[in-house]
Amino acid sequence: MIRLISIGSSYDGVYPGDMQFQQLLYFVAVAETRHFTRAAERVHVSQPSLSQQVRALEKELGTELFSRARGNIGLTEAGEALLPLARRILADADTARHEVQELVRLRRGRVRLGATPSLCTGLLPDVLRAFHDRHPGIRLLIDEGGSHDLVRRLARGALDLALIVLPLPPASPALTTVELLREDLVVVSSAIAPAPPSPVRISDLREVPLVMFRHGYDLRELTVAACRSAGFEPSFTVEGGEMDAVLGFVRAGLGAAVVPRMVADRSGPDLRVTPLAPPGLRRTIALAHRSDVAPPRAARELQRVLLATTGAGAAGAGPAEE
């Protein structure tokens, strides 16, 4: 039962009225039963309490809603006018309560998750399957991009959560981050091409034509920075692709690429995977959200699943907060 919520009229920002959902509920019960005692039984209150609230509603509206001649209860003209409106208000209130409860109970809702393309290929399939199995009514909206782009989208409020590569870009907005995992990078080449030395040193890449990701892609920046630290500029046969395109070009024998181990392990037998010589290359993956805005309930539940899946939340990854 909905009760004690003011829906009074407004005049210049002032709310003098005190019409309540409870009063409308009682009014509709009397209108439908045409009997105060039976109406009171329907809404589980005493008959005097119901009568008092109906009289208060009539006083608030400045007119009688029921005719009470000779013990027969009928609707006045004002009552006839109010009845469909009252039913609509109560139905809308019930719908609002139901919709909110559906969100709170994770029966419906959405999560806007940003992720780098390599994480969409490597980490997310298993995580999203586990989440969807538990919450099939939650829509998952996935937005791929580099960490710089994802941070900007978080700041604009276009995303609830984002999987990004640390460290954060310079001058990033205030974000809360949780480190999920650290993963090694490896070299992939076509299984039909000559095998590179194993393990591959960064300096060996001087002689290896590379298939390179587009500008703004985290793996491009990491690979180019490592080559420059080794004293050379890498050479590209093809550049500008996303993860699936890069792997396809490598399979075709157009060159090698530096990719996360998680992606390489899923790439199939037509790609050769070669580790990098120590100290190698690693990257740190984190889950981020805005510090000034709490993620929605469904996003917090996805965060819990991500933490549990990667082991990052093993110490305290209980259910998402109510």
KOLTOR-681737 format. One record per residue (C-alpha): x, y, z; residue in one letter. Coordinates in steps of 0.02 Angstrom, whole numbers, plus 50000, padded with zeros to 5 digits. Example, Ala and Ser with C-alpha at 12.3 -4.5 7.8 and 13.67 -1.06 7.14 Angstrom:
! KOLTOR-681737
506154977550390A
506844994750357S
! end
This chain:
! KOLTOR-681737
500005000050000M
500635017449956I
500355030050092R
500755047150158L
501515054750001I
500955072549964S
500375076249787I
499675093549821G
499485106949688S
500825120049666S
500595138849664Y
502165149349635D
503235135449709G
502155133349865V
501275116949901Y
499755120950009P
498815104949974G
499005088450062D
498125076149946M
498885059149977Q
499005042949881F
498205034750031Q
496675045950017Q
496525042349831L
496655023749867L
495225024949993Y
494195035749874F
494365022949733V
493915008649851A
492305017349904V
491895022249725A
492075004249666E
491174995749811T
489905009849842R
490045004850025H
491185012150160F
491294996250265T
491714984950117R
492954997950055A
493814997950225A
493924979050221E
494704979650047R
496094991550099V
496314983750273H
495904998950382V
494515002850502S
492945010450430Q
493085026350538P
494875029250478S
494355027250297L
492875038950318S
493975051950401Q
495225051650257Q
493855052950126V
493135068050217R
494875075750225A
495045073350037L
493355081550007E
493855096050119K
495495098050024E
494595098349857L
493215109549921G
491795098449862T
490895082349904E
491415067049807L
490025055449864F
488155057449885S
487535048750040R
485645049750022A
484645036750121R
486185026050150G
486535024049964N
488295028949911I
488485036849741G
489755047849653L
489445066249632T
489935075149472E
491605079449553A
491825061349606G
491485055249430E
492795067249364A
494085062149495L
493885043249481L
494815040149315P
496175052349367L
496395043949536A
496495026849455R
497825033249335R
498845041249475I
498805025249579L
499245014649428A
500705025949385D
501315025449565A
501215006449565D
502155005749400T
503495017349468A
503705006549623R
503804990849517H
505074998349397E
506205004249539V
506094987449627Q
506544978549464E
508104989349453L
508574986749635V
508324967849620R
509354967549459L
507924960549356R
508144974449230R
509284989149195G
510854992449095R
512724994049114V
513765005048998R
515494997248999L
516995003748905G
518464992448865A
519964991648753T
519714980048602P
521004967748667S
520034965848830L
518414963548732C
519274949048645T
520204941748795G
519424945448964L
517624950548936L
516804935548851P
516904924449005D
516484938649124V
514974944349026L
514344926649007R
514424924049196A
513544940649226F
512194937349096H
511844919949166D
511474927849335R
510584943549273H
509804940249102P
508714955749114G
510184967849121I
510694975448954R
512574976548926L
513134991048816L
514964988848768I
515975003448700D
517704999348630E
519125011948630G
520855016148691G
521125021048873S
521255039548830H
519565039148742D
518755028848880L
519345040749015V
518575055348920R
516925045848902R
516905042049088L
517155060449125A
515695065149011R
514555052649097G
514395042148940A
515025026449031L
514685018649200D
516305008549207L
517845006749099A
519234993949086L
520805004049055I
522685002149053V
523655010449193L
524415022849222P
523035035349188L
523355047949051P
524025064949108P
522705077449169A
521405063749189S
519795067949281P
519545061549458A
519285042849439L
519225028449561T
520225013649495T
520414995749553V
521854985649484E
521184969449410L
522694960649336L
524394962049257R
524694952749096E
526214948748990D
526344954048809L
526954941548679V
527404941648494V
526214933048374V
526694928348197S
525954917548060S
526194898848085A
526724897647903I
528064911347919A
529864908247976P
529934906448164A
530704921048260P
532004917748395P
531254911848559S
531164921248670P
531104937148567V
532124951848629R
531434969248599I
532994972948495S
532534958148381D
530984967848327L
532134979748232R
532214966648095E
530394961248106V
529044970148003P
527594973848120L
525724974748097V
525274989548205M
523694995548290F
522925012348256R
523475028448342H
522775030248517G
522825011548546Y
523685006848709D
524654992448633L
525335003548495R
525995016148622E
526765002448730L
527614993648583T
528295009548504V
528945015748673A
529844999248704A
530664999648532C
531225017548556R
531955013148726S
532954999648636A
533615012948516G
532625010648356F
531005015248269E
529915000148225P
529444997148043S
527624993947997F
526954984147849T
525144987947896V
524495000048026E
522835006948083G
521854991248128G
520904985048280E
521314968548366M
520344956948251D
521044965448096A
522834965048162V
522714946448199L
521994943448026G
523434952647943F
524684942748047V
523854926347996R
524044931747815A
525924933247840G
526024952247829L
527064953747987G
527114950648174A
526204959748315A
526414962248501V
524804957248590V
524234952248765P
524504934148815R
522634932548850M
522234936748669V
523624925948598A
523024910648694D
521324912248609R
522004915548434S
522034897748367G
523344886248289P
523654897148136D
524644909548243L
526314906148325R
526524913448500V
528274918148556T
528694925348728P
529724941048750L
531404939248836A
531524946049014P
531114958849073P
529804957948936G
528294969248927L
526814969449044R
525284980149063R
524144983649210T
522264982749184I
521104992349301A
519254995249319L
518815013749331A
517305024449369H
517035042649412R
517455047049592S
516045059649609D
514645048349546V
514235031249618A
513965018149481P
512175011649462P
511664995849553R
511884984749400A
513604992149365A
514134988549544R
513594970449521E
514604969049360L
516084976549453Q
515894962949586R
515884949349451V
517434956849369L
518364957449534L
517884939649577A
518334933049404T
520064940849403T
520394937249587G
520624955649624A
519134955749742G
519494939349832A
519774948249997A
518134957449998G
517084955149844A
515414952449929G
513754956549850P
513544973749775A
512874986349900E
511014988749912E
! end
